[in-house]
Amino acid sequence: MAGGPSWVSNDSDFGVDGITNATAPYQLHAKILPNGQQDDGEYLAIDTTRLPAATSTAKVTINVTAPHGH
C-alpha cells in the first residue's frame, strides 16, 4: 500500500510451544526463551512514507532442475 505502513512477520509459532493438558478445552503453553523471558513474537514495521520517491522494478527468472543421477 503506497504511503501506508507494511508489516512483515516470520514468527510462525505465535509464542506458543504446546498445550498444557491432554483434553478439551485445551490450554496453550507459552514459549519461553533461553533467557527466561516469554516469547512475544517478532515483526518488522516498514513506514513506506519514508522510502525514497524513486521506484523501479526488475524481473528475475529462476530455473530449477532435478539433480543429475536421480
N, C-alpha and C positions, 0 to 999 in steps of 0.2 A: 504494500500500500504506500504510494508516494506521499511523503510528508507526515506519515504517522509512525508509531513505534512498531517494531518487529521483535518478536520473542522467539528465541531458539532454545530448545531443551534437548538434552541427550541423557536424561536420567530416567531410565526405563523401570526402575524398581519402586519409584514414588516413595522412598523412605521406609519401605516395608520389606521384611525378610522372612515372613512366615505367618503362621497363626499360632495362637496360644492355647487352643483347645481343639478337641477332635470331633465335636458335634455342633450342629447349628444351634443357635446363631454363632457363627464364627467370629472370633475377635482377632484383629490383626496385631502382629508384634512389630514394634518399631525397630528399624535397623539402627544399630549403634556402631559408631565409627571406632577405630582402634584407640583414639584418644579419649573415649568415654562419652563423647557428645552424640546426641541423636542426629541422624542424617536428615536434613531438612530439604534436600533437593538442590538442583543446580540449574541455572538458566542464564542466558545472555540476552540483555535488552539492547536493541540497536535503535538509536534515535536517528531516523532517516532524515530529519530536518537538518542534521549537522553534517551530512555527507556532501561531498563535492557536487556541484551542479552538473558537471560533465559526466555523461554516461556513455557506455559502449557495450557492444555485445560481441560474442565470439561463438563459433561453432566448433565443437570437438567431436571427433569420431573415434570410437574405441572398438577395435575388432578383437573378439575373444574366440580363440580356437582351442580345441582339445589338445592336451599334451601328446607328444609323439609316443607311440608304442602302447596306447590304451585303446 
